[in-house]
Amino acid sequence: MFKMKKATYTMLDGSKRTIEYDENAPCILCGKPVIEVSMAGPTICPWCDSGCPRPEVAIIMSQKFLARRK
Ligand SMILES: [Zn+2]
């Protein structure tokens, strides 16, 4: 059964705001499921938000890098 995840943000004025999001919704930057909300909201995955490649992307990048050195 489809279930929305919930996340609570603390606003600048200290108030809390809970949002519901779909963990399988694609990230607007990398197109993969967001899994968790980032500080930028539920439309951008935490990896894109922090500028870090996702673990699976980092592995592919390092393999390409090693292949180039041969
Ligand atoms: Zn992303």
N, CA, C, O and the ligand as a Tripos MOL2 file, in Angstrom:
@<TRIPOS>MOLECULE
protein
  281   279    71     0     0
PROTEIN
NO_CHARGES

@<TRIPOS>ATOM
      1 N           0.8440   -1.2040    0.0000 N.3       1 MET1
      2 CA          0.0000    0.0000    0.0000 C.3       1 MET1
      3 C           0.8780    1.2530    0.0000 C.2       1 MET1
      4 O           1.8580    1.3340    0.7410 O.2       1 MET1
      5 N           0.5250    2.2070   -0.8210 N.am      2 PHE2
      6 CA          1.2650    3.4590   -0.9340 C.3       2 PHE2
      7 C           1.1470    4.2700    0.3470 C.2       2 PHE2
      8 O           0.0510    4.4930    0.8620 O.2       2 PHE2
      9 N           2.2670    4.6970    0.8360 N.am      3 LYS3
     10 CA          2.2560    5.4620    2.0940 C.3       3 LYS3
     11 C           3.1730    6.6700    1.9750 C.2       3 LYS3
     12 O           4.3080    6.5570    1.5120 O.2       3 LYS3
     13 N           2.6710    7.8310    2.3990 N.am      4 MET4
     14 CA          3.4800    9.0410    2.3640 C.3       4 MET4
     15 C           4.3460    9.0940    3.6150 C.2       4 MET4
     16 O           3.9210    8.6790    4.6930 O.2       4 MET4
     17 N           5.5470    9.6020    3.4640 N.am      5 LYS5
     18 CA          6.4120    9.8190    4.6160 C.3       5 LYS5
     19 C           6.1900   11.2340    5.1260 C.2       5 LYS5
     20 O           5.7410   12.1170    4.3950 O.2       5 LYS5
     21 N           6.5160   11.4270    6.4000 N.am      6 LYS6
     22 CA          6.3440   12.7620    6.9840 C.3       6 LYS6
     23 C           7.6980   13.3200    7.4120 C.2       6 LYS6
     24 O           8.5800   12.5770    7.8420 O.2       6 LYS6
     25 N           7.8460   14.6050    7.2900 N.am      7 ALA7
     26 CA          9.0680   15.2710    7.7390 C.3       7 ALA7
     27 C           8.6730   16.5740    8.4050 C.2       7 ALA7
     28 O           7.7430   17.2490    7.9630 O.2       7 ALA7
     29 N           9.3770   16.9250    9.4660 N.am      8 THR8
     30 CA          9.0770   18.1630   10.1660 C.3       8 THR8
     31 C          10.2350   19.1440   10.0080 C.2       8 THR8
     32 O          11.3870   18.8210   10.2960 O.2       8 THR8
     33 N           9.9110   20.3250    9.5540 N.am      9 TYR9
     34 CA         10.9100   21.3860    9.4180 C.3       9 TYR9
     35 C          10.6900   22.4020   10.5250 C.2       9 TYR9
     36 O           9.5540   22.6580   10.9220 O.2       9 TYR9
     37 N          11.7740   22.9810   11.0230 N.am     10 THR10
     38 CA         11.6640   24.1030   11.9450 C.3      10 THR10
     39 C          11.8580   25.3750   11.1340 C.2      10 THR10
     40 O          12.8880   25.5620   10.4860 O.2      10 THR10
     41 N          10.8710   26.2350   11.1770 N.am     11 MET11
     42 CA         10.9070   27.4720   10.3950 C.3      11 MET11
     43 C          11.7940   28.5020   11.0940 C.2      11 MET11
     44 O          12.1830   28.3170   12.2470 O.2      11 MET11
     45 N          12.1080   29.5790   10.3910 N.am     12 LEU12
     46 CA         12.9750   30.6250   10.9500 C.3      12 LEU12
     47 C          12.3990   31.2290   12.2180 C.2      12 LEU12
     48 O          13.1530   31.6360   13.1010 O.2      12 LEU12
     49 N          11.1010   31.2940   12.3250 N.am     13 ASP13
     50 CA         10.4860   31.8800   13.5210 C.3      13 ASP13
     51 C          10.3240   30.8510   14.6360 C.2      13 ASP13
     52 O           9.7040   31.1450   15.6580 O.2      13 ASP13
     53 N          10.8670   29.6600   14.4570 N.am     14 GLY14
     54 CA         10.8120   28.6410   15.5040 C.3      14 GLY14
     55 C           9.6000   27.7350   15.4250 C.2      14 GLY14
     56 O           9.5160   26.7480   16.1550 O.2      14 GLY14
     57 N           8.6630   28.0560   14.5500 N.am     15 SER15
     58 CA          7.4790   27.2090   14.4340 C.3      15 SER15
     59 C           7.8210   25.9420   13.6580 C.2      15 SER15
     60 O           8.7730   25.9220   12.8780 O.2      15 SER15
     61 N           7.0550   24.9030   13.8710 N.am     16 LYS16
     62 CA          7.3020   23.6420   13.1730 C.3      16 LYS16
     63 C           6.2970   23.4770   12.0390 C.2      16 LYS16
     64 O           5.1360   23.8710   12.1440 O.2      16 LYS16
     65 N           6.7760   22.8920   10.9690 N.am     17 ARG17
     66 CA          5.8860   22.6340    9.8470 C.3      17 ARG17
     67 C           6.1200   21.2080    9.3900 C.2      17 ARG17
     68 O           7.2340   20.8340    9.0230 O.2      17 ARG17
     69 N           5.0610   20.4180    9.4170 N.am     18 THR18
     70 CA          5.1770   19.0280    8.9790 C.3      18 THR18
     71 C           4.6430   18.9120    7.5680 C.2      18 THR18
     72 O           3.5560   19.3910    7.2460 O.2      18 THR18
     73 N           5.4340   18.2650    6.7390 N.am     19 ILE19
     74 CA          5.0000   18.0470    5.3620 C.3      19 ILE19
     75 C           4.9390   16.5500    5.0930 C.2      19 ILE19
     76 O           5.6260   15.7620    5.7430 O.2      19 ILE19
     77 N           4.1360   16.1790    4.1560 N.am     20 GLU20
     78 CA          4.0820   14.7880    3.7190 C.3      20 GLU20
     79 C           4.7460   14.7160    2.3610 C.2      20 GLU20
     80 O           4.5740   15.6080    1.5310 O.2      20 GLU20
     81 N           5.5030   13.6600    2.1340 N.am     21 TYR21
     82 CA          6.1650   13.5260    0.8370 C.3      21 TYR21
     83 C           6.2170   12.0680    0.4310 C.2      21 TYR21
     84 O           6.0600   11.1540    1.2400 O.2      21 TYR21
     85 N           6.4460   11.8950   -0.8620 N.am     22 ASP22
     86 CA          6.5320   10.5540   -1.4330 C.3      22 ASP22
     87 C           8.0150   10.2260   -1.5940 C.2      22 ASP22
     88 O           8.7170   10.8740   -2.3710 O.2      22 ASP22
     89 N           8.4900    9.2210   -0.8600 N.am     23 GLU23
     90 CA          9.9200    8.8880   -0.9050 C.3      23 GLU23
     91 C          10.3480    8.3610   -2.2720 C.2      23 GLU23
     92 O          11.5390    8.3410   -2.5800 O.2      23 GLU23
     93 N           9.3980    7.9370   -3.0870 N.am     24 ASN24
     94 CA          9.7280    7.4220   -4.4200 C.3      24 ASN24
     95 C           9.6360    8.4830   -5.5090 C.2      24 ASN24
     96 O           9.9190    8.2130   -6.6760 O.2      24 ASN24
     97 N           9.2340    9.7020   -5.1160 N.am     25 ALA25
     98 CA          9.1550   10.7720   -6.1080 C.3      25 ALA25
     99 C          10.5600   11.0970   -6.5910 C.2      25 ALA25
    100 O          11.4830   11.1630   -5.7780 O.2      25 ALA25
    101 N          10.7500   11.3030   -7.9000 N.am     26 PRO26
    102 CA         12.0970   11.5720   -8.4050 C.3      26 PRO26
    103 C          12.6250   12.9380   -7.9970 C.2      26 PRO26
    104 O          11.8970   13.9290   -7.9620 O.2      26 PRO26
    105 N          13.9100   12.9530   -7.6930 N.am     27 CYS27
    106 CA         14.6050   14.2080   -7.4020 C.3      27 CYS27
    107 C          14.6250   15.0400   -8.6810 C.2      27 CYS27
    108 O          14.8420   14.4970   -9.7640 O.2      27 CYS27
    109 N          14.4010   16.3470   -8.5700 N.am     28 ILE28
    110 CA         14.3540   17.1790   -9.7740 C.3      28 ILE28
    111 C          15.7380   17.3610  -10.3910 C.2      28 ILE28
    112 O          15.8400   17.7840  -11.5430 O.2      28 ILE28
    113 N          16.7930   17.0540   -9.6600 N.am     29 LEU29
    114 CA         18.1480   17.2060  -10.1970 C.3      29 LEU29
    115 C          18.7080   15.9090  -10.7630 C.2      29 LEU29
    116 O          19.2240   15.8990  -11.8800 O.2      29 LEU29
    117 N          18.6140   14.7930   -9.9970 N.am     30 CYS30
    118 CA         19.2430   13.5550  -10.4860 C.3      30 CYS30
    119 C          18.2210   12.5410  -10.9820 C.2      30 CYS30
    120 O          18.5930   11.5510  -11.6110 O.2      30 CYS30
    121 N          16.9240   12.7740  -10.7090 N.am     31 GLY31
    122 CA         15.8910   11.8970  -11.2330 C.3      31 GLY31
    123 C          15.6990   10.6000  -10.4840 C.2      31 GLY31
    124 O          14.8500    9.7910  -10.8600 O.2      31 GLY31
    125 N          16.4830   10.3800   -9.4120 N.am     32 LYS32
    126 CA         16.3270    9.1680   -8.6160 C.3      32 LYS32
    127 C          15.3930    9.4540   -7.4510 C.2      32 LYS32
    128 O          15.1980   10.6090   -7.0750 O.2      32 LYS32
    129 N          14.8080    8.3870   -6.8700 N.am     33 PRO33
    130 CA         13.9030    8.6310   -5.7330 C.3      33 PRO33
    131 C          14.5910    9.4490   -4.6400 C.2      33 PRO33
    132 O          15.7520    9.2050   -4.3140 O.2      33 PRO33
    133 N          13.8820   10.4070   -4.0860 N.am     34 VAL34
    134 CA         14.4910   11.2900   -3.0840 C.3      34 VAL34
    135 C          14.8050   10.5640   -1.7700 C.2      34 VAL34
    136 O          15.7330   10.9490   -1.0570 O.2      34 VAL34
    137 N          14.0380    9.5210   -1.4490 N.am     35 ILE35
    138 CA         14.1980    8.7080   -0.2340 C.3      35 ILE35
    139 C          13.9670    9.5100    1.0470 C.2      35 ILE35
    140 O          13.0960    9.1670    1.8460 O.2      35 ILE35
    141 N          14.7390   10.5650    1.2410 N.am     36 GLU36
    142 CA         14.5450   11.4320    2.4050 C.3      36 GLU36
    143 C          14.4930   12.8810    1.9310 C.2      36 GLU36
    144 O          15.0680   13.2310    0.9010 O.2      36 GLU36
    145 N          13.8010   13.7100    2.6910 N.am     37 VAL37
    146 CA         13.7780   15.1280    2.3310 C.3      37 VAL37
    147 C          15.1260   15.7560    2.6530 C.2      37 VAL37
    148 O          15.8350   15.3010    3.5510 O.2      37 VAL37
    149 N          15.4670   16.7800    1.9300 N.am     38 SER38
    150 CA         16.6630   17.5570    2.2180 C.3      38 SER38
    151 C          16.1930   18.8930    2.7710 C.2      38 SER38
    152 O          14.9920   19.1410    2.8780 O.2      38 SER38
    153 N          17.1460   19.7550    3.1220 N.am     39 MET39
    154 CA         16.7650   21.0790    3.6290 C.3      39 MET39
    155 C          16.0950   21.8970    2.5270 C.2      39 MET39
    156 O          15.3800   22.8610    2.8040 O.2      39 MET39
    157 N          16.3330   21.5040    1.2820 N.am     40 ALA40
    158 CA         15.7190   22.2030    0.1590 C.3      40 ALA40
    159 C          14.2840   21.7390   -0.0760 C.2      40 ALA40
    160 O          13.5850   22.2800   -0.9330 O.2      40 ALA40
    161 N          13.8460   20.7350    0.6860 N.am     41 GLY41
    162 CA         12.4760   20.2630    0.5230 C.3      41 GLY41
    163 C          12.4400   18.8730   -0.0680 C.2      41 GLY41
    164 O          13.4800   18.2650   -0.3190 O.2      41 GLY41
    165 N          11.2320   18.3690   -0.2910 N.am     42 PRO42
    166 CA         11.0770   16.9900   -0.7700 C.3      42 PRO42
    167 C          11.3060   16.7980   -2.2580 C.2      42 PRO42
    168 O          11.2000   15.6740   -2.7500 O.2      42 PRO42
    169 N          11.6190   17.8630   -2.9920 N.am     43 THR43
    170 CA         11.7970   17.7070   -4.4420 C.3      43 THR43
    171 C          13.2650   17.4940   -4.8230 C.2      43 THR43
    172 O          13.5700   17.1290   -5.9590 O.2      43 THR43
    173 N          14.1710   17.7250   -3.8650 N.am     44 ILE44
    174 CA         15.6080   17.5310   -4.1240 C.3      44 ILE44
    175 C          16.1400   16.5480   -3.0910 C.2      44 ILE44
    176 O          15.9140   16.7200   -1.8930 O.2      44 ILE44
    177 N          16.8560   15.5040   -3.5560 N.am     45 CYS45
    178 CA         17.3630   14.5000   -2.6290 C.3      45 CYS45
    179 C          18.4970   15.0750   -1.7830 C.2      45 CYS45
    180 O          19.1410   16.0420   -2.1890 O.2      45 CYS45
    181 N          18.7470   14.4900   -0.6130 N.am     46 PRO46
    182 CA         19.7930   15.0190    0.2740 C.3      46 PRO46
    183 C          21.1700   15.0470   -0.3760 C.2      46 PRO46
    184 O          21.9940   15.9030   -0.0550 O.2      46 PRO46
    185 N          21.4200   14.1080   -1.2950 N.am     47 TRP47
    186 CA         22.7370   14.0670   -1.9450 C.3      47 TRP47
    187 C          22.9390   15.2700   -2.8530 C.2      47 TRP47
    188 O          23.9880   15.9130   -2.8120 O.2      47 TRP47
    189 N          21.9350   15.5780   -3.6770 N.am     48 CYS48
    190 CA         22.0490   16.7350   -4.5620 C.3      48 CYS48
    191 C          22.0880   18.0200   -3.7350 C.2      48 CYS48
    192 O          22.8120   18.9580   -4.0660 O.2      48 CYS48
    193 N          21.3100   18.0520   -2.6660 N.am     49 ASP49
    194 CA         21.2430   19.2470   -1.8280 C.3      49 ASP49
    195 C          22.5900   19.5420   -1.1930 C.2      49 ASP49
    196 O          22.9660   20.7050   -1.0450 O.2      49 ASP49
    197 N          23.3250   18.4920   -0.8120 N.am     50 SER50
    198 CA         24.6120   18.6880   -0.1360 C.3      50 SER50
    199 C          25.7650   18.7430   -1.1270 C.2      50 SER50
    200 O          26.8990   19.0380   -0.7520 O.2      50 SER50
    201 N          25.4720   18.4550   -2.3990 N.am     51 GLY51
    202 CA         26.5250   18.4890   -3.4010 C.3      51 GLY51
    203 C          27.3680   17.2310   -3.4310 C.2      51 GLY51
    204 O          28.3610   17.1800   -4.1580 O.2      51 GLY51
    205 N          27.0010   16.2050   -2.6580 N.am     52 CYS52
    206 CA         27.7380   14.9450   -2.6430 C.3      52 CYS52
    207 C          27.0780   13.9710   -3.6120 C.2      52 CYS52
    208 O          25.8500   13.8950   -3.6610 O.2      52 CYS52
    209 N          27.8630   13.2270   -4.3800 N.am     53 PRO53
    210 CA         27.2460   12.2010   -5.2190 C.3      53 PRO53
    211 C          26.6540   11.1020   -4.3610 C.2      53 PRO53
    212 O          27.1840   10.7850   -3.2950 O.2      53 PRO53
    213 N          25.5730   10.5280   -4.8140 N.am     54 ARG54
    214 CA         24.9680    9.4160   -4.0970 C.3      54 ARG54
    215 C          25.9580    8.2620   -4.0890 C.2      54 ARG54
    216 O          26.7950    8.1680   -4.9870 O.2      54 ARG54
    217 N          25.8810    7.3710   -3.0840 N.am     55 PRO55
    218 CA         26.8420    6.2690   -2.9830 C.3      55 PRO55
    219 C          27.0080    5.4960   -4.2780 C.2      55 PRO55
    220 O          28.1380    5.2200   -4.6810 O.2      55 PRO55
    221 N          25.9130    5.1360   -4.9450 N.am     56 GLU56
    222 CA         26.0400    4.3540   -6.1740 C.3      56 GLU56
    223 C          26.6680    5.1780   -7.2920 C.2      56 GLU56
    224 O          27.3760    4.6370   -8.1410 O.2      56 GLU56
    225 N          26.4150    6.4730   -7.2940 N.am     57 VAL57
    226 CA         27.0030    7.3460   -8.3100 C.3      57 VAL57
    227 C          28.4910    7.5200   -8.0330 C.2      57 VAL57
    228 O          29.2930    7.5560   -8.9660 O.2      57 VAL57
    229 N          28.8680    7.6290   -6.7610 N.am     58 ALA58
    230 CA         30.2710    7.7940   -6.3890 C.3      58 ALA58
    231 C          31.0750    6.5730   -6.8130 C.2      58 ALA58
    232 O          32.2180    6.7080   -7.2490 O.2      58 ALA58
    233 N          30.4980    5.3950   -6.6950 N.am     59 ILE59
    234 CA         31.1800    4.1460   -7.0760 C.3      59 ILE59
    235 C          31.4260    4.1470   -8.5880 C.2      59 ILE59
    236 O          32.5200    3.8080   -9.0410 O.2      59 ILE59
    237 N          30.4170    4.5260   -9.3600 N.am     60 ILE60
    238 CA         30.5680    4.5640  -10.8170 C.3      60 ILE60
    239 C          31.6320    5.5840  -11.2050 C.2      60 ILE60
    240 O          32.4550    5.3260  -12.0830 O.2      60 ILE60
    241 N          31.6140    6.7500  -10.5460 N.am     61 MET61
    242 CA         32.5910    7.8000  -10.8410 C.3      61 MET61
    243 C          34.0120    7.3180  -10.5490 C.2      61 MET61
    244 O          34.9240    7.5690  -11.3360 O.2      61 MET61
    245 N          34.2070    6.6240   -9.4170 N.am     62 SER62
    246 CA         35.5540    6.1710   -9.0620 C.3      62 SER62
    247 C          36.0110    5.0700  -10.0100 C.2      62 SER62
    248 O          37.1990    4.9770  -10.3180 O.2      62 SER62
    249 N          35.0800    4.2300  -10.4820 N.am     63 GLN63
    250 CA         35.4410    3.1770  -11.4410 C.3      63 GLN63
    251 C          35.8850    3.7950  -12.7620 C.2      63 GLN63
    252 O          36.8400    3.3300  -13.3830 O.2      63 GLN63
    253 N          35.1850    4.8450  -13.1860 N.am     64 LYS64
    254 CA         35.5600    5.5300  -14.4230 C.3      64 LYS64
    255 C          36.9390    6.1750  -14.2630 C.2      64 LYS64
    256 O          37.7610    6.1490  -15.1780 O.2      64 LYS64
    257 N          37.1690    6.7450  -13.1010 N.am     65 PHE65
    258 CA         38.4410    7.4190  -12.8090 C.3      65 PHE65
    259 C          39.5770    6.3960  -12.8470 C.2      65 PHE65
    260 O          40.6260    6.6640  -13.4320 O.2      65 PHE65
    261 N          39.3820    5.2330  -12.2320 N.am     66 LEU66
    262 CA         40.4170    4.2000  -12.1960 C.3      66 LEU66
    263 C          40.6510    3.6360  -13.5980 C.2      66 LEU66
    264 O          41.7870    3.3260  -13.9590 O.2      66 LEU66
    265 N          39.5810    3.5010  -14.3890 N.am     67 ALA67
    266 CA         39.7130    2.9560  -15.7420 C.3      67 ALA67
    267 C          40.5520    3.8820  -16.6120 C.2      67 ALA67
    268 O          41.2900    3.4260  -17.4850 O.2      67 ALA67
    269 N          40.4350    5.1830  -16.3700 N.am     68 ARG68
    270 CA         41.1610    6.1700  -17.1580 C.3      68 ARG68
    271 C          42.6690    6.1320  -16.8520 C.2      68 ARG68
    272 O          43.4920    6.4740  -17.7000 O.2      68 ARG68
    273 N          43.0110    5.7120  -15.6310 N.am     69 ARG69
    274 CA         44.4170    5.7220  -15.2180 C.3      69 ARG69
    275 C          45.2050    4.5370  -15.7620 C.2      69 ARG69
    276 O          46.4350    4.5220  -15.7110 O.2      69 ARG69
    277 N          44.4910    3.5500  -16.2780 N.am     70 LYS70
    278 CA         45.1860    2.3360  -16.7480 C.3      70 LYS70
    279 C          45.9450    2.5920  -18.0440 C.2      70 LYS70
    280 O          46.5830    1.6830  -18.5750 O.2      70 LYS70
    281 ZN         19.1520   14.1250   -6.4610 Zn       71 ZN71
@<TRIPOS>BOND
     1     1     2 1
     2     2     3 1
     3     3     4 2
     4     3     5 am
     5     5     6 1
     6     6     7 1
     7     7     8 2
     8     7     9 am
     9     9    10 1
    10    10    11 1
    11    11    12 2
    12    11    13 am
    13    13    14 1
    14    14    15 1
    15    15    16 2
    16    15    17 am
    17    17    18 1
    18    18    19 1
    19    19    20 2
    20    19    21 am
    21    21    22 1
    22    22    23 1
    23    23    24 2
    24    23    25 am
    25    25    26 1
    26    26    27 1
    27    27    28 2
    28    27    29 am
    29    29    30 1
    30    30    31 1
    31    31    32 2
    32    31    33 am
    33    33    34 1
    34    34    35 1
    35    35    36 2
    36    35    37 am
    37    37    38 1
    38    38    39 1
    39    39    40 2
    40    39    41 am
    41    41    42 1
    42    42    43 1
    43    43    44 2
    44    43    45 am
    45    45    46 1
    46    46    47 1
    47    47    48 2
    48    47    49 am
    49    49    50 1
    50    50    51 1
    51    51    52 2
    52    51    53 am
    53    53    54 1
    54    54    55 1
    55    55    56 2
    56    55    57 am
    57    57    58 1
    58    58    59 1
    59    59    60 2
    60    59    61 am
    61    61    62 1
    62    62    63 1
    63    63    64 2
    64    63    65 am
    65    65    66 1
    66    66    67 1
    67    67    68 2
    68    67    69 am
    69    69    70 1
    70    70    71 1
    71    71    72 2
    72    71    73 am
    73    73    74 1
    74    74    75 1
    75    75    76 2
    76    75    77 am
    77    77    78 1
    78    78    79 1
    79    79    80 2
    80    79    81 am
    81    81    82 1
    82    82    83 1
    83    83    84 2
    84    83    85 am
    85    85    86 1
    86    86    87 1
    87    87    88 2
    88    87    89 am
    89    89    90 1
    90    90    91 1
    91    91    92 2
    92    91    93 am
    93    93    94 1
    94    94    95 1
    95    95    96 2
    96    95    97 am
    97    97    98 1
    98    98    99 1
    99    99   100 2
   100    99   101 am
   101   101   102 1
   102   102   103 1
   103   103   104 2
   104   103   105 am
   105   105   106 1
   106   106   107 1
   107   107   108 2
   108   107   109 am
   109   109   110 1
   110   110   111 1
   111   111   112 2
   112   111   113 am
   113   113   114 1
   114   114   115 1
   115   115   116 2
   116   115   117 am
   117   117   118 1
   118   118   119 1
   119   119   120 2
   120   119   121 am
   121   121   122 1
   122   122   123 1
   123   123   124 2
   124   123   125 am
   125   125   126 1
   126   126   127 1
   127   127   128 2
   128   127   129 am
   129   129   130 1
   130   130   131 1
   131   131   132 2
   132   131   133 am
   133   133   134 1
   134   134   135 1
   135   135   136 2
   136   135   137 am
   137   137   138 1
   138   138   139 1
   139   139   140 2
   140   139   141 am
   141   141   142 1
   142   142   143 1
   143   143   144 2
   144   143   145 am
   145   145   146 1
   146   146   147 1
   147   147   148 2
   148   147   149 am
   149   149   150 1
   150   150   151 1
   151   151   152 2
   152   151   153 am
   153   153   154 1
   154   154   155 1
   155   155   156 2
   156   155   157 am
   157   157   158 1
   158   158   159 1
   159   159   160 2
   160   159   161 am
   161   161   162 1
   162   162   163 1
   163   163   164 2
   164   163   165 am
   165   165   166 1
   166   166   167 1
   167   167   168 2
   168   167   169 am
   169   169   170 1
   170   170   171 1
   171   171   172 2
   172   171   173 am
   173   173   174 1
   174   174   175 1
   175   175   176 2
   176   175   177 am
   177   177   178 1
   178   178   179 1
   179   179   180 2
   180   179   181 am
   181   181   182 1
   182   182   183 1
   183   183   184 2
   184   183   185 am
   185   185   186 1
   186   186   187 1
   187   187   188 2
   188   187   189 am
   189   189   190 1
   190   190   191 1
   191   191   192 2
   192   191   193 am
   193   193   194 1
   194   194   195 1
   195   195   196 2
   196   195   197 am
   197   197   198 1
   198   198   199 1
   199   199   200 2
   200   199   201 am
   201   201   202 1
   202   202   203 1
   203   203   204 2
   204   203   205 am
   205   205   206 1
   206   206   207 1
   207   207   208 2
   208   207   209 am
   209   209   210 1
   210   210   211 1
   211   211   212 2
   212   211   213 am
   213   213   214 1
   214   214   215 1
   215   215   216 2
   216   215   217 am
   217   217   218 1
   218   218   219 1
   219   219   220 2
   220   219   221 am
   221   221   222 1
   222   222   223 1
   223   223   224 2
   224   223   225 am
   225   225   226 1
   226   226   227 1
   227   227   228 2
   228   227   229 am
   229   229   230 1
   230   230   231 1
   231   231   232 2
   232   231   233 am
   233   233   234 1
   234   234   235 1
   235   235   236 2
   236   235   237 am
   237   237   238 1
   238   238   239 1
   239   239   240 2
   240   239   241 am
   241   241   242 1
   242   242   243 1
   243   243   244 2
   244   243   245 am
   245   245   246 1
   246   246   247 1
   247   247   248 2
   248   247   249 am
   249   249   250 1
   250   250   251 1
   251   251   252 2
   252   251   253 am
   253   253   254 1
   254   254   255 1
   255   255   256 2
   256   255   257 am
   257   257   258 1
   258   258   259 1
   259   259   260 2
   260   259   261 am
   261   261   262 1
   262   262   263 1
   263   263   264 2
   264   263   265 am
   265   265   266 1
   266   266   267 1
   267   267   268 2
   268   267   269 am
   269   269   270 1
   270   270   271 1
   271   271   272 2
   272   271   273 am
   273   273   274 1
   274   274   275 1
   275   275   276 2
   276   275   277 am
   277   277   278 1
   278   278   279 1
   279   279   280 2
@<TRIPOS>SUBSTRUCTURE
     1 MET1         2 RESIDUE 1 A MET
     2 PHE2         6 RESIDUE 1 A PHE
     3 LYS3        10 RESIDUE 1 A LYS
     4 MET4        14 RESIDUE 1 A MET
     5 LYS5        18 RESIDUE 1 A LYS
     6 LYS6        22 RESIDUE 1 A LYS
     7 ALA7        26 RESIDUE 1 A ALA
     8 THR8        30 RESIDUE 1 A THR
     9 TYR9        34 RESIDUE 1 A TYR
    10 THR10       38 RESIDUE 1 A THR
    11 MET11       42 RESIDUE 1 A MET
    12 LEU12       46 RESIDUE 1 A LEU
    13 ASP13       50 RESIDUE 1 A ASP
    14 GLY14       54 RESIDUE 1 A GLY
    15 SER15       58 RESIDUE 1 A SER
    16 LYS16       62 RESIDUE 1 A LYS
    17 ARG17       66 RESIDUE 1 A ARG
    18 THR18       70 RESIDUE 1 A THR
    19 ILE19       74 RESIDUE 1 A ILE
    20 GLU20       78 RESIDUE 1 A GLU
    21 TYR21       82 RESIDUE 1 A TYR
    22 ASP22       86 RESIDUE 1 A ASP
    23 GLU23       90 RESIDUE 1 A GLU
    24 ASN24       94 RESIDUE 1 A ASN
    25 ALA25       98 RESIDUE 1 A ALA
    26 PRO26      102 RESIDUE 1 A PRO
    27 CYS27      106 RESIDUE 1 A CYS
    28 ILE28      110 RESIDUE 1 A ILE
    29 LEU29      114 RESIDUE 1 A LEU
    30 CYS30      118 RESIDUE 1 A CYS
    31 GLY31      122 RESIDUE 1 A GLY
    32 LYS32      126 RESIDUE 1 A LYS
    33 PRO33      130 RESIDUE 1 A PRO
    34 VAL34      134 RESIDUE 1 A VAL
    35 ILE35      138 RESIDUE 1 A ILE
    36 GLU36      142 RESIDUE 1 A GLU
    37 VAL37      146 RESIDUE 1 A VAL
    38 SER38      150 RESIDUE 1 A SER
    39 MET39      154 RESIDUE 1 A MET
    40 ALA40      158 RESIDUE 1 A ALA
    41 GLY41      162 RESIDUE 1 A GLY
    42 PRO42      166 RESIDUE 1 A PRO
    43 THR43      170 RESIDUE 1 A THR
    44 ILE44      174 RESIDUE 1 A ILE
    45 CYS45      178 RESIDUE 1 A CYS
    46 PRO46      182 RESIDUE 1 A PRO
    47 TRP47      186 RESIDUE 1 A TRP
    48 CYS48      190 RESIDUE 1 A CYS
    49 ASP49      194 RESIDUE 1 A ASP
    50 SER50      198 RESIDUE 1 A SER
    51 GLY51      202 RESIDUE 1 A GLY
    52 CYS52      206 RESIDUE 1 A CYS
    53 PRO53      210 RESIDUE 1 A PRO
    54 ARG54      214 RESIDUE 1 A ARG
    55 PRO55      218 RESIDUE 1 A PRO
    56 GLU56      222 RESIDUE 1 A GLU
    57 VAL57      226 RESIDUE 1 A VAL
    58 ALA58      230 RESIDUE 1 A ALA
    59 ILE59      234 RESIDUE 1 A ILE
    60 ILE60      238 RESIDUE 1 A ILE
    61 MET61      242 RESIDUE 1 A MET
    62 SER62      246 RESIDUE 1 A SER
    63 GLN63      250 RESIDUE 1 A GLN
    64 LYS64      254 RESIDUE 1 A LYS
    65 PHE65      258 RESIDUE 1 A PHE
    66 LEU66      262 RESIDUE 1 A LEU
    67 ALA67      266 RESIDUE 1 A ALA
    68 ARG68      270 RESIDUE 1 A ARG
    69 ARG69      274 RESIDUE 1 A ARG
    70 LYS70      278 RESIDUE 1 A LYS
    71 ZN71       281 GROUP 0 **** ****
